[in-house]
Amino acid sequence: MAITLIFGMVLIIMAATALTVATSGLKKADRDQDWNAALSAAYAGVEEYQARLANDNSYQQFGNPAAPFSKLTASPVSLPTGSQVNPAFGTGAAGTWATVPFSEGRASFRYEVDNSKFASAGALRVRATGKVGGETRSVIAELRQKGFIDYLYFTDIESQDPTLTGKTSADCKRHAWEGRTQGDACGEIAFSGGDVIAGPAHSNDTMRVCSATFEQGVTTASPTTGRSYAQVDSNGYACSGQRFLKERAPGAGPDQVASVLMPDTLGDKIREMRTDIPGEVARPGCLYTGPTDIVFTADGKMTVKSPYTKKTRISNAAATEGTTDADCGLPGTADGQLGSAKGATIPVPANNIVYVQNIPVLVAGAGAGKQNVNAAASVGDLTETSCSNNHVGYPRAGESVPTSSTTGGTGTGTCAYGARSGDVFVKGTFQGQLTVAAQNYLYVTGDVVYSQTNASTNVLGLASDGVAWVWNPVSAATGASLLGDSDREIDAAIISVNHSFLVQNYGRGGDRGTLTVKGSIAQAFRGVVRNGSNGYIKAYAYDTRLRYLAPPKFLSPVTTSYGITTQTEVLPAYRSTGAAS
């Protein structure tokens, strides 16, 4: 009997132990399941925030200023109201959570927004926390606006700019798939001659591709069925030798996607020079007026000559008030000032923009009212048609100044170097983060290369409402190049909003060697860099840093979306109670 009782007790203990182990195992399995699901809920939060950005380009302004992640960077966010109230912006134990759809209420998330670098670089960070049961997990995702810098080569229309060629046909401003034909003589340009495009490329038009190689993805907005590109040269003759190394299927050519729309102009860049709206423009850029020459130096400085600048920042929307600030260089002709022979040497504006505007016209007579602070009278050699001296060194002595009648000219009725034009001339070794934008023309007058100091973070944007020129002056007497060098290198993201990126006098001056661009090129119309034995051979390579590092206040397409550049799990930001961890 004793043995039987002992044996029975042992069985009871074993059964109880097995039940305890099984129960704890179930609880552990539940916790593991919740722990894994909480990470999925956090990712769902990031995706939901992306969707809101896609539907509303201004949504980056919203967030909870009391959230720890937003407070840490002093992000200027505010809670949305009315129909835009978002439960994912909850914080603290009393704060709300958003429910993951189709989770039957078990999974939820909240997120915090860091938009402190949005104005300067178009970048956002979001920390999303997912919650399932008693488990929470957090991820930080970095998002950036998709823009023109996502491409090594972007073109809206695959023919020459009619403003430069003098073509009057309305079809020259149409895409080929909208009705432009070879008979319109718009100056079709093909990828050929052994061109190697070592980076992603996009055209809203139908590309003409011959003996060229595209090493990375290529896309087109052409909606035509069948082959998505034209297998013909610039004259319309059939050709071969094209290679698409990343095409979706052999022989398919570029992928067909939606159009990427150019803005009408550089838009409100002048707004970035205002000192009276600190809540919207925390750090105004530098405003220069009239022809402006900028030379960068490897030590992070730049020398600026801008003789007609009066105020380097403005203080209201009408620009009738302004300031002169030493960090942009002081106006005047004294030694070390913007109008002096040597110009003003200043540090490159940190993570900011320089904008060069046309000289506003000074209104004369009674009742003229308050004037633009940078206005100047149209007198002497400062008239709209003054093209012989822009007062910063152009044109050069003996130069054959390009006109609409010369190859690579500036178009009908426009000065190449207008004395009142918002033209900027740039060269040098660059260190910093800056965008240089011009209301009229932008000229690259020498090599523009990145300094080896802080090489990983140096980034330059060059933007123009007009043409972005590679300066290539030729002699009026002989037609030969006036430059004593060959080859040209430009390290920058380049955009010509309404016109083209092209070589000045591309059909004259002889062989100029190789044009190396390390960065990205975006343009409304295709620009020519070589004609016969004149001009440059192309060597374009994508700066892969542009996938996550943007020039400050650089242009984005009219319609933008946001891509995730990095996404990393971090320690949970909140407990399941909602309290901060």
Secondary structure in CASP SS format (residue, H / E / C, confidence):
PFRMAT SS
TARGET T0000
AUTHOR 0000-0000-0000
METHOD secondary structure of the structure
MODEL  1
M C 1.00
A H 1.00
I H 1.00
T H 1.00
L H 1.00
I H 1.00
F H 1.00
G H 1.00
M H 1.00
V H 1.00
L H 1.00
I H 1.00
I H 1.00
M H 1.00
A H 1.00
A H 1.00
T H 1.00
A H 1.00
L H 1.00
T H 1.00
V H 1.00
A H 1.00
T H 1.00
S H 1.00
G H 1.00
L H 1.00
K H 1.00
K H 1.00
A H 1.00
D H 1.00
R H 1.00
D H 1.00
Q H 1.00
D H 1.00
W H 1.00
N H 1.00
A H 1.00
A H 1.00
L H 1.00
S H 1.00
A H 1.00
A H 1.00
Y H 1.00
A H 1.00
G H 1.00
V H 1.00
E H 1.00
E H 1.00
Y H 1.00
Q H 1.00
A H 1.00
R H 1.00
L H 1.00
A H 1.00
N H 1.00
D C 1.00
N C 1.00
S C 1.00
Y H 1.00
Q H 1.00
Q H 1.00
F E 1.00
G C 1.00
N C 1.00
P C 1.00
A C 1.00
A C 1.00
P H 1.00
F H 1.00
S H 1.00
K H 1.00
L H 1.00
T C 1.00
A C 1.00
S C 1.00
P C 1.00
V C 1.00
S E 1.00
L C 1.00
P C 1.00
T C 1.00
G H 1.00
S H 1.00
Q H 1.00
V C 1.00
N C 1.00
P H 1.00
A H 1.00
F H 1.00
G C 1.00
T C 1.00
G C 1.00
A C 1.00
A C 1.00
G C 1.00
T C 1.00
W C 1.00
A E 1.00
T E 1.00
V C 1.00
P C 1.00
F C 1.00
S C 1.00
E C 1.00
G C 1.00
R C 1.00
A E 1.00
S E 1.00
F E 1.00
R E 1.00
Y E 1.00
E E 1.00
V E 1.00
D E 1.00
N C 1.00
S C 1.00
K C 1.00
F H 1.00
A H 1.00
S H 1.00
A H 1.00
G C 1.00
A E 1.00
L E 1.00
R E 1.00
V E 1.00
R E 1.00
A E 1.00
T E 1.00
G E 1.00
K E 1.00
V E 1.00
G C 1.00
G C 1.00
E E 1.00
T E 1.00
R E 1.00
S E 1.00
V E 1.00
I E 1.00
A E 1.00
E E 1.00
L E 1.00
R E 1.00
Q E 1.00
K C 1.00
G C 1.00
F H 1.00
I H 1.00
D H 1.00
Y C 1.00
L C 1.00
Y E 1.00
F E 1.00
T E 1.00
D E 1.00
I E 1.00
E C 1.00
S E 1.00
Q C 1.00
D C 1.00
P H 1.00
T H 1.00
L H 1.00
T H 1.00
G C 1.00
K C 1.00
T C 1.00
S C 1.00
A H 1.00
D H 1.00
C H 1.00
K H 1.00
R C 1.00
H C 1.00
A H 1.00
W H 1.00
E H 1.00
G C 1.00
R C 1.00
T C 1.00
Q H 1.00
G H 1.00
D H 1.00
A C 1.00
C C 1.00
G C 1.00
E E 1.00
I C 1.00
A C 1.00
F E 1.00
S C 1.00
G C 1.00
G C 1.00
D C 1.00
V E 1.00
I E 1.00
A E 1.00
G C 1.00
P C 1.00
A E 1.00
H E 1.00
S E 1.00
N C 1.00
D C 1.00
T C 1.00
M C 1.00
R E 1.00
V E 1.00
C C 1.00
S C 1.00
A C 1.00
T E 1.00
F E 1.00
E C 1.00
Q C 1.00
G C 1.00
V E 1.00
T E 1.00
T E 1.00
A C 1.00
S C 1.00
P C 1.00
T C 1.00
T C 1.00
G C 1.00
R C 1.00
S C 1.00
Y C 1.00
A E 1.00
Q C 1.00
V E 1.00
D C 1.00
S C 1.00
N C 1.00
G C 1.00
Y C 1.00
A E 1.00
C C 1.00
S C 1.00
G C 1.00
Q C 1.00
R E 1.00
F E 1.00
L C 1.00
K C 1.00
E C 1.00
R C 1.00
A C 1.00
P C 1.00
G C 1.00
A C 1.00
G C 1.00
P C 1.00
D E 1.00
Q E 1.00
V C 1.00
A C 1.00
S C 1.00
V C 1.00
L C 1.00
M C 1.00
P C 1.00
D C 1.00
T C 1.00
L C 1.00
G C 1.00
D H 1.00
K H 1.00
I H 1.00
R H 1.00
E H 1.00
M H 1.00
R E 1.00
T C 1.00
D C 1.00
I C 1.00
P C 1.00
G C 1.00
E C 1.00
V C 1.00
A C 1.00
R C 1.00
P C 1.00
G C 1.00
C E 1.00
L E 1.00
Y E 1.00
T E 1.00
G C 1.00
P C 1.00
T E 1.00
D E 1.00
I E 1.00
V E 1.00
F E 1.00
T E 1.00
A C 1.00
D C 1.00
G C 1.00
K E 1.00
M E 1.00
T E 1.00
V E 1.00
K E 1.00
S C 1.00
P C 1.00
Y C 1.00
T C 1.00
K C 1.00
K C 1.00
T C 1.00
R E 1.00
I E 1.00
S C 1.00
N C 1.00
A C 1.00
A C 1.00
A C 1.00
T C 1.00
E C 1.00
G E 1.00
T E 1.00
T C 1.00
D C 1.00
A H 1.00
D H 1.00
C H 1.00
G C 1.00
L C 1.00
P C 1.00
G C 1.00
T C 1.00
A C 1.00
D C 1.00
G C 1.00
Q C 1.00
L C 1.00
G C 1.00
S C 1.00
A C 1.00
K C 1.00
G C 1.00
A E 1.00
T E 1.00
I E 1.00
P E 1.00
V C 1.00
P C 1.00
A C 1.00
N C 1.00
N E 1.00
I E 1.00
V E 1.00
Y E 1.00
V E 1.00
Q E 1.00
N C 1.00
I C 1.00
P C 1.00
V E 1.00
L C 1.00
V C 1.00
A C 1.00
G C 1.00
A C 1.00
G C 1.00
A C 1.00
G C 1.00
K C 1.00
Q C 1.00
N C 1.00
V C 1.00
N C 1.00
A C 1.00
A E 1.00
A C 1.00
S C 1.00
V C 1.00
G C 1.00
D C 1.00
L C 1.00
T C 1.00
E C 1.00
T C 1.00
S C 1.00
C C 1.00
S C 1.00
N C 1.00
N C 1.00
H C 1.00
V C 1.00
G C 1.00
Y C 1.00
P C 1.00
R C 1.00
A C 1.00
G C 1.00
E E 1.00
S C 1.00
V C 1.00
P C 1.00
T C 1.00
S C 1.00
S C 1.00
T C 1.00
T C 1.00
G C 1.00
G C 1.00
T C 1.00
G C 1.00
T C 1.00
G C 1.00
T C 1.00
C C 1.00
A C 1.00
Y C 1.00
G C 1.00
A C 1.00
R C 1.00
S C 1.00
G C 1.00
D C 1.00
V E 1.00
F E 1.00
V E 1.00
K E 1.00
G E 1.00
T E 1.00
F E 1.00
Q C 1.00
G C 1.00
Q E 1.00
L E 1.00
T E 1.00
V E 1.00
A E 1.00
A E 1.00
Q C 1.00
N C 1.00
Y C 1.00
L E 1.00
Y E 1.00
V E 1.00
T E 1.00
G E 1.00
D E 1.00
V E 1.00
V E 1.00
Y E 1.00
S C 1.00
Q C 1.00
T C 1.00
N C 1.00
A C 1.00
S C 1.00
T C 1.00
N C 1.00
V E 1.00
L E 1.00
G E 1.00
L E 1.00
A E 1.00
S E 1.00
D C 1.00
G C 1.00
V C 1.00
A E 1.00
W E 1.00
V E 1.00
W C 1.00
N C 1.00
P C 1.00
V E 1.00
S E 1.00
A C 1.00
A C 1.00
T C 1.00
G C 1.00
A E 1.00
S E 1.00
L C 1.00
L C 1.00
G C 1.00
D C 1.00
S C 1.00
D C 1.00
R E 1.00
E E 1.00
I E 1.00
D E 1.00
A E 1.00
A E 1.00
I E 1.00
I E 1.00
S E 1.00
V C 1.00
N C 1.00
H C 1.00
S C 1.00
F E 1.00
L E 1.00
V E 1.00
Q C 1.00
N C 1.00
Y C 1.00
G C 1.00
R C 1.00
G E 1.00
G C 1.00
D E 1.00
R E 1.00
G E 1.00
T E 1.00
L E 1.00
T E 1.00
V E 1.00
K E 1.00
G E 1.00
S E 1.00
I E 1.00
A E 1.00
Q E 1.00
A E 1.00
F E 1.00
R C 1.00
G C 1.00
V C 1.00
V C 1.00
R E 1.00
N E 1.00
G C 1.00
S C 1.00
N E 1.00
G E 1.00
Y E 1.00
I E 1.00
K E 1.00
A E 1.00
Y E 1.00
A E 1.00
Y E 1.00
D C 1.00
T H 1.00
R H 1.00
L H 1.00
R H 1.00
Y C 1.00
L C 1.00
A C 1.00
P C 1.00
P C 1.00
K C 1.00
F C 1.00
L C 1.00
S C 1.00
P C 1.00
V C 1.00
T C 1.00
T C 1.00
S C 1.00
Y E 1.00
G E 1.00
I E 1.00
T E 1.00
T E 1.00
Q E 1.00
T E 1.00
E E 1.00
V E 1.00
L C 1.00
P C 1.00
A C 1.00
Y E 1.00
R C 1.00
S C 1.00
T C 1.00
G C 1.00
A C 1.00
A E 1.00
S C 1.00
END
